[in-house]
Amino acid sequence: MTGTLNKSIYHMLSIAVGVLAIDISVRFTPEGLEHWHYVLHRLYYLAIISAGLRFGWFGGLITAVFSGVSYLSQNDADSPDAQNVLDRYLESAVFCMVGLLAGILADRERRQREKTEHARAELEFVHQELQKNLEHVKRAARMSALGHLSAGLAHEIRNPLAAIEGAALVVQAEPEREDRRTEFLEIIVKESRRLNRLVTNFLEFAKPRAPELQSVTVSELIASVQALVKQTAARHLVGFSVRIAEGIPPLECDAEQIKQVLLNLLLNAVQAMPQGGKIELAAKVEEGLVIVRVRDTGPGIPQAAVESIYDPFFTTKANGTGLGLPVAYRIMQQHGGDLVLEENGPRGACFALMLPAVSFRSA
């Protein structure tokens, strides 16, 4: 505030000194140099306009009045007639009009600038409030997701634990029955493995391993995963057909993670066709993406479940953990790609695994 006041006083004194300097220059300019008189008189306008711009219409008018008084008090020996006097008064009136006009325009611009600054301050305040609210929403969303995740994990853990506890109690109550003991020990082992698989999948989802990139061809990936699923598919009377387009460039990816994604999609397709069916694997390049499609001839995913297939612990299977697709989706995101359900209906589902055709490390 003090700095602004000091600047105003300094500017005011500068204008006053300027007007005084013009007056003195005119008075001490030798007679006969009318062109210099004319030039010096025009300098009054600079002082008037400067005052109007700095102090508004009042400052411009006051400076114009003082300039006019100074101008009128100067003697003009070369033109002492009434016309010259009238010209001086008219020039003084023009001083006042220029001062008023410059001041009014400056005031208008200043008010506009103040409105703009006020609007900017309000927008900044609103932006800050929105940011705070957005952080609250994000925090609430994270807490809600954590709650759902914890509830799902607890639910999934509770079932095998209950089975293990029940089997152990039976073995404890009937230690002499070898057949019963073997049966329930198998249950304990089975449910323990299920728990281990559940915890492993959950850790992969919650804290996925960073991809270890290497060059691999699509045909190698598909052949490797197909070999892993071949026996399981044969038991369910599920056949395979593979179509790989020519010219697909090698992928820069974590081969094991991409195999995990493909394996999950193939096992889901096999399990969706307990009475047998067909799985079609197709790979091609489209718009800079390598796309591998996994299509089955099963009943498709229930329409009510489509929006939730990537939610942790959501499953339509009796013995599913609900982490397969969420983990697969997370892996694809880490690779700069995507996993999309392209088709779904009574004739089967089609998932598209999309990866950049060029290494995303160089993007």
C-alpha positions, 0 to 999 in steps of 0.5 A, spaced: 500 500 500 505 504 501 509 503 495 503 504 491 502 511 494 509 513 493 509 511 486 502 515 485 506 521 489 512 520 484 508 520 478 504 526 480 510 530 481 513 528 475 507 531 471 507 537 475 515 538 473 513 536 466 508 542 466 513 547 469 518 545 464 514 546 458 512 553 461 519 555 462 521 552 455 516 556 452 517 562 456 525 562 455 525 560 447 527 566 443 522 570 439 521 568 432 522 561 433 514 560 432 515 552 430 519 551 437 513 554 440 508 550 437 512 543 438 513 545 446 505 547 446 504 540 443 508 537 449 502 539 454 498 534 451 503 528 453 502 531 460 495 531 460 494 524 457 499 521 462 495 524 468 489 522 465 491 515 464 494 515 471 489 518 475 483 518 471 478 523 469 479 528 475 487 528 474 487 529 467 482 535 468 486 538 473 492 537 469 489 540 463 486 546 467 493 548 470 496 547 463 491 551 460 492 557 465 500 556 464 498 556 456 494 562 457 499 566 461 504 566 456 505 572 452 505 572 444 508 578 441 508 576 434 500 575 435 497 579 440 490 580 436 483 577 439 484 571 434 490 569 437 487 570 444 481 566 442 485 560 439 488 560 446 482 559 449 480 554 444 486 550 445 485 550 453 478 547 452 481 542 448 486 541 453 480 539 458 477 535 453 483 531 452 484 530 459 477 528 461 477 523 455 483 520 457 481 519 464 474 516 462 478 511 458 483 510 463 477 509 468 473 504 464 479 500 462 481 500 470 474 498 472 474 492 466 481 490 469 478 490 476 472 486 474 477 481 470 481 480 476 475 479 481 473 474 476 480 471 476 480 471 483 473 468 484 475 462 478 481 461 482 477 460 488 472 456 485 478 452 482 481 451 489 474 448 492 473 444 486 480 441 487 479 440 494 472 436 493 475 432 487 480 430 492 475 428 497 471 424 492 477 421 490 479 419 497 472 417 498 472 412 492 479 409 494 476 408 501 469 405 498 474 401 493 478 398 499 471 397 503 469 393 497 476 389 496 476 387 503 469 385 503 470 381 497 477 378 500 474 376 507 468 373 503 472 369 499 477 367 504 471 365 509 469 359 504 475 355 504 477 356 511 470 354 513 471 348 509 478 346 512 475 347 519 469 343 518 474 337 515 479 338 520 473 337 526 471 331 522 478 328 522 479 330 529 472 327 531 473 320 527 480 319 528 480 311 527 476 312 520 482 311 515 477 313 509 474 319 512 480 321 514 483 321 507 477 324 504 477 330 509 485 331 508 484 331 501 479 337 502 484 341 507 489 340 501 484 342 496 482 348 500 489 350 502 491 351 495 485 355 493 487 360 499 494 360 496 491 361 489 486 367 492 492 370 496 497 370 490 492 373 485 490 378 490 497 380 491 498 380 483 492 385 483 493 389 488 501 390 487 502 388 480 509 386 478 513 391 473 513 388 466 520 385 464 520 387 457 523 382 451 521 381 444 517 376 442 512 374 436 505 373 437 505 366 434 510 364 440 505 367 445 499 363 442 503 357 441 505 357 448 498 358 451 495 353 447 499 348 449 498 349 456 490 349 455 490 343 450 489 337 455 484 341 459 480 343 452 480 336 450 477 334 456 471 339 455 471 337 448 473 344 446 477 345 439 481 350 437 482 354 430 488 359 430 489 365 424 495 369 425 495 375 419 502 376 416 506 382 417 505 382 425 511 385 428 514 382 434 512 385 441 516 388 446 512 386 452 513 381 458 512 374 455 510 371 462 504 376 463 501 376 456 501 369 457 497 369 463 492 374 460 491 369 454 491 363 459 486 366 463 481 368 457 482 361 454 480 357 461 474 362 461 472 360 454 473 353 456 469 353 462 464 357 459 463 351 454 462 345 459 458 341 453 464 342 448 465 348 443 470 351 439 475 357 441 478 361 435 484 365 436 485 371 431 491 376 431 492 382 426 495 389 426 489 394 426 491 402 426 498 401 430 495 396 435 497 388 435 490 385 436 489 378 439 482 376 439 479 370 443 472 368 441 468 362 443 461 359 442 459 359 449 452 362 452 456 369 453 456 373 459 450 375 462 448 382 460 447 384 467 454 382 469 458 385 463 459 392 467 462 388 473 467 383 469 473 387 471 471 388 478 475 385 483 472 378 486 466 379 481 465 372 478 459 368 475 463 361 477 461 357 482 469 356 484 472 362 481 476 368 485 473 374 481 480 376 480 482 373 473 480 378 469 481 384 473 489 382 474 489 381 466 486 388 465 491 391 470 497 387 466 494 390 459 494 397 462 501 396 464 503 395 457 500 401 454 494 396 451 487 394 453 483 388 454 476 389 451 469 385 451 468 386 443 462 381 442 457 378 447 451 374 446 448 367 445 453 365 440 459 366 445 463 372 447 469 375 444 475 378 448 480 383 444 487 383 447 490 390 444 498 391 445 502 397 441 505 395 435 511 399 437 515 398 444 511 403 448 518 404 452 520 409 446 513 412 446 
